[in-house]
Amino acid sequence: MKLVATDLDGTIIRFEAGISQRTITALNSAHEKGARVLFATGRPPRWLGEIVDAFGTEKFSWVICCNGALLFDLKADKVIKEWEISIPDAFEIVARLRRNLPGVTFAMERNDHYVRERRYIPRWDVGMDVIGTETIEEQIDRPFLKLIARCTESDLDSDEMLGIATPALAGLATVTHSNPEDSLLEISAYGVSKASALAYVAQEWGIDREEILVFGDNPNDIPMLEWATHSYAVASGHRGAHRAAKNLAPACNEDGVAQIIEKVFAL
């Protein structure tokens, strides 16, 4: 294998326990055996401090962020490439979701900016935008990376929201989620996913699909689990990821990714 691409949360970042030393050792050892390592996450760059602390930036510099909408260089601290939602598409996405998901609220992600509606209740960016905006439409003045939709006051979970939003946004946007226990959707430009960004990186690095090993756990990983010839969903992951992957790895809390890497690279 010439490239190992892995999701972070719930795949190599253990629930309540962070990244294990076994996983750090396994990924570093794969690199020493000639494989590149690429992290592919829904997180924005500002949430990657945990990764930098664990791995540094010398070996694993490029990161796919925002579910494939952003390719970022951690070492250089700069954007390599962006795939953004256009202004017209953004207005149409918001309008369709408001019609189909009563009470939905929104936040918007740019590389250099985050903004939320006042009614949107943040879980991770608490304090970043304490003022907010009345409606997200007021902030759609230039393209952006990701739209986040919440139904905090609804009984709908993320899977149920996804079931409603997918047909509503067909042909307009890529809609997914990364937490089945929440009420949250993550929306990117049409055709943009971790798979599309991974395919771009593979082409840039001259690596064939058959030479890539992929790991994931949630619906936002499904496109790259389907795309890769060699893909594993961790046993603790979403059933959709299990169906999409070619193989099943042990659970995240059992260092499933590290176990597979140790076998593949005969560590």
N, C-alpha and C positions, 0 to 999 in steps of 0.2 A: 504494500500500500504506500502511495506517495502523499496522500493527504488524509488527515483525520479531521472531520468537521463535527462539532458537537454543540448542542444546546447547553444552556447553563442551568437555570432553575429547574429543579426536579429531575435533572439528568445527571449533572456532575456536582451541582450544589445541593447537598443533602438538606432535607427538611429540618430546620432548627439546629443544624450542626455544621453548615458551611461545607467547604471543600476539604476532603480528607487528604492526608499525606500520601496515602496509597494512590489516589487519583493524580496528584501532582507528580509523583514519581513515575507513574505509568505514561503520562503524556510527555514528560521530559525524556523518558527513555525511548518512546516512539520517535521523537525528534532526533535523538542521537543515532537512531537506526535509519535515518534518512527521510522520515515523513515530515511534511509540514503539518502544523496544527492550526485550525481556524475555528474560532468561537462564533456561533451563530445564535443570536439572541433577540428577544423582543425589547430588551433594555436599550435606553439611549446611552450615549457615551458617558454621561455624568454618573451613571450607576455602575461603572466598571472598576471602581477602586478595589473591590474585593478580588477581582481577577488580576489586576496589576500587583497587588500585595502577594498573591499566591505564585504568580508566574513571571513577574517582571514584564518588560516590553521588548527585550532583545530578540527572543526566539519566536514569540507569538504576537506579532505587532498588528496585523490586520484583523479586524473584527467586523462581522456582519451584524448591524444593529437595527433596531426598529422593524423587526420581521422582514428584513431584506431591503428596506427603503434607503439604507445608509451603509456605505462601506467606509470604515474609519481606521486610521492609522494611529494606534496608541502611542507608539514611539515618537512620531513626529507631531502628535496632537493635532491632526488635521483631517479634513474630509477628503476621501479619495474619489467617491462618486455618490450621487444622490439620485433617487427615483421618486419624485414628489407627486402629490395630488395637485392637479391644476385647480385654478380658481373656479371655473365653471363646473367641473366635476364635484368639487367640494360642496358648493351650494346645492347641487342636485342630490348628493349623498345625504346631506343633513335633512333636506326636505323629505326624501323617501323614508328615512328612519323616523322622523317625527310623525309621519302618517301611519307607520306600521308598528311603532313601539311607543305607545302613549306614556308620557312622563319621562321619556329618555332625556338625559343630560350629556353634555359633551366636554371634552378637553382636547387640546390640539398640541401636537409635538413638532417642534422644529429643532434643528441641530443647536441653535443658539437661543431657543425660547420655548417656554411652556406656558400655556394659558388655559384656564378652565372657566366654565360658567359658574356663577355664584351658587347655583343649586347643585352643581356637581360636587360630590363628596370624595375628596382624594384619600387614598390609602397610603401612597408611597411618597408623594411630593408635598406632603403637608408642610406649609410654611413657605413654599416656593412662590406661590401666587395667592397671597392672602386677600387680595382685593377681588380678583376675578372679573368677569365681564357678564353683562346681563344675558346676552345670547352669543353663541360662538360665531354666528354670521357676521357680527360686528368686527371680528378679528380676521376674517377671510379676505385679506388684501394682497396676499402673495402666496405662491405655492408652499406646501408644507409636507412633512414626512408621514405623519400618522394622525388619524382621528381616533379618539377613544370615546366609546359610548357606554353609559351606565344606566341601569334601571334600578337604582337603589331602593326606591319605594315600591317596587313591584315584586311579585313572587317568582318572576322568571329567573332561572339560572342562566349561565352562559351558553349551555347547550341549547336551551329553548330559545334564547335570543338569536343564536346562530341559525337555528332552523327557520326563523322568521326573516332574518336579515339577508340570508344567502339568496333566496329568489328575488327579494326586493331590490338587491343591488347587482343582480346578474348582468354581466356585460359592462358594468360601470366601475366596480371596485373589487378588490380582494378583501374579504371579511373573514376573520378568524378569532380565536381566543386562546389564552394560555392558562386559564384557571377555571376548571369546570365547577368549582364550588362558589364562584363569585357571580355577579351579574354584570358582566363587562365584555365588550367587544373591542377588537383592534382592527382598524380599517386602513388599508394601503391603496395606492393607485392600482388600477386594473392590471393584472398580470404580474404584480410585484409580490415576491415571497422570498423566504429564505432560499428556496430552490433556484429562483432566477438569479439571485445574487451569488449563490454558490457556483452556478454555471458560468457566470461572468468571471469569477475568480479563477476557476479551473481553466478557462480559456486563456486568461492573462498569464497563468503559471505554466501553461502547456501540459496540463494533467487530464487524462481521459477519465470519463465517468467510472470505468471499471477499476480505476486505481484509487477510488475514494471510499473511505469508511465513514458512515454517518450515524449519529446517535441523536435521539430525541424522545419526547414524552407527551406532547400535547398537540392539539389541532394545528397550532401555528408551525409545527414541525412536519406535518403530513406531506406537504409538497416536496420537501427535500428527502424525506424517507421514501417516497414513491419514486423520485427521480434517480436516486443513487442505486447502483447495482448491488452494493453491499451496505445494508442499513439495518439498524437495531433500534427497537423501542424498548425502554426499560420496563420491567414488569409492573412497576408502580405507576406507570403512565396511563393516559387516557385510552379507552378502547379503540378510538379512531386511529390513534398512533399505532396501536397493536395491529390493526388491519392493514395499515399502509406499509409498515416495515416488512422487510424480507425475513427478519429474524427477531427473536426476543432475547433481551439481556436480563440479568438479575436486577432487582430493584435498585433504585437510586441509593437508598440508605444502606444497601449491601455493597456499594461501590461497583455496581454492575458494569459501568463503562470501563473502569480499570480492569475488571476481570476479563472482559473481551479483548481489550488491548494487550493484556499480558499473554493471552493465548495466540492472538493474530501475529504478534511480533516475537513470540516465543521468549518472553522475558522471564 
